Amino acid sequence: MKNIDLSLYLVTDNSDDVEKFLKTIEEGIKGGVTVVQIREKTAETLDFYNLALKVKKITSKYNIPLIINDRVDIALAIDADGVHVGQSDMPCDVTRQLIGDDKILGVSAATITEAKKAQQDGADYIGTGAVFPTKTKDDAPSVTKEDLKEIVESIDIPVVAIGGITLENASQLTDTGISGLSVVSAIMSSDNPKKSSEELLKIFNS
């Protein structure tokens, strides 16, 4: 199993203002973000590629793993550290064949069955949610705190919780056995992404 620090896992949202987008990511990293995942559901391939290169410059500078959501082609094209796939994306075992054994592979799983299958098919970690209601992903299945604990206990690879996690509710998840908090808005929409990252990490580590 790869040794990845998943404590504070930042997933990006839309990048209309690229300069602000990149600055937010960098400030988040300065505040303690340990992994960055670029999620661009609507971007054209060339735009996504160019944006990913810009983000990679930042993540490489701070030695932070860069994960590409869904797009194996983009991940390989920019030599990202890994890929994250959902249940309706490229199958986990096929993704693993395409990216090889050295890259990180994350899979979204909302049930024990999905989590076990992902582990069996070569995932390095699982993203589980939505643990709280979220506006950034309308179709995310909801996962209770009990479900989350059961998923953590059912597999041998790390689990990060995602979905509506904020400074106000993050502490509710600290006794579930998860390996990290995955957030979007709590950092990307923050007026002070560095401070928000510091506070989220403090809550997770407490």
QUIDAQUI-V904690 format. One record per residue. OMEGA is omega in radians with two decimals (999 if undefined). Layout:
omega:OMEGA
omega:OMEGA
This chain:
omega:-3.11
omega:-3.13
omega:-3.10
omega:3.05
omega:-3.08
omega:-3.00
omega:3.14
omega:-2.95
omega:-3.10
omega:3.01
omega:-3.07
omega:3.02
omega:-3.04
omega:-2.96
omega:-3.11
omega:3.10
omega:-2.98
omega:-3.12
omega:3.13
omega:3.13
omega:-3.11
omega:3.14
omega:3.14
omega:3.13
omega:-3.12
omega:3.11
omega:3.10
omega:3.11
omega:3.11
omega:-3.14
omega:3.06
omega:3.07
omega:-3.05
omega:3.10
omega:3.05
omega:3.03
omega:3.08
omega:3.06
omega:3.12
omega:-3.03
omega:-3.03
omega:-3.06
omega:2.99
omega:-3.06
omega:-3.11
omega:3.11
omega:3.13
omega:-3.14
omega:-3.11
omega:3.12
omega:-3.12
omega:3.09
omega:3.14
omega:3.13
omega:-3.12
omega:3.09
omega:-3.12
omega:-3.08
omega:3.13
omega:3.14
omega:-3.10
omega:3.13
omega:-3.13
omega:3.12
omega:3.08
omega:-3.14
omega:3.08
omega:3.12
omega:2.91
omega:-2.95
omega:3.13
omega:-3.12
omega:3.13
omega:-3.12
omega:3.14
omega:-3.10
omega:-3.11
omega:-3.07
omega:3.07
omega:-3.11
omega:-3.13
omega:-3.09
omega:3.01
omega:3.14
omega:3.08
omega:-3.10
omega:3.14
omega:3.10
omega:3.07
omega:3.14
omega:-3.07
omega:-3.08
omega:3.11
omega:3.10
omega:3.14
omega:3.11
omega:-3.09
omega:-3.05
omega:-3.13
omega:-3.04
omega:-3.02
omega:-3.10
omega:-3.13
omega:3.09
omega:3.09
omega:-3.13
omega:3.03
omega:3.13
omega:-3.10
omega:3.14
omega:3.10
omega:-3.13
omega:3.13
omega:-3.12
omega:-3.14
omega:3.14
omega:3.13
omega:3.12
omega:-3.13
omega:-3.07
omega:3.01
omega:3.11
omega:3.06
omega:3.10
omega:3.13
omega:2.96
omega:-3.06
omega:3.12
omega:0.13
omega:-3.12
omega:3.01
omega:3.09
omega:-3.09
omega:3.12
omega:-3.03
omega:3.13
omega:-3.04
omega:-3.02
omega:-3.08
omega:3.08
omega:-3.13
omega:-3.09
omega:-3.14
omega:3.11
omega:3.13
omega:3.10
omega:-3.10
omega:3.12
omega:-3.11
omega:3.11
omega:3.12
omega:-3.08
omega:-3.02
omega:-3.09
omega:-3.10
omega:3.13
omega:-3.08
omega:3.10
omega:2.98
omega:3.12
omega:3.13
omega:3.02
omega:3.03
omega:-3.12
omega:-3.11
omega:3.07
omega:-3.08
omega:-3.04
omega:-3.05
omega:-3.09
omega:3.12
omega:-3.04
omega:-2.98
omega:-3.12
omega:-3.07
omega:-3.14
omega:3.14
omega:-3.14
omega:3.13
omega:3.06
omega:3.09
omega:-3.05
omega:3.04
omega:-3.02
omega:-3.08
omega:3.07
omega:-3.05
omega:-3.13
omega:-3.08
omega:3.05
omega:3.14
omega:-3.05
omega:3.14
omega:-3.12
omega:3.13
omega:3.12
omega:3.12
omega:-3.09
omega:3.11
omega:-3.13
omega:3.12
omega:3.12
omega:-3.10
omega:-3.08
omega:-3.07
omega:999
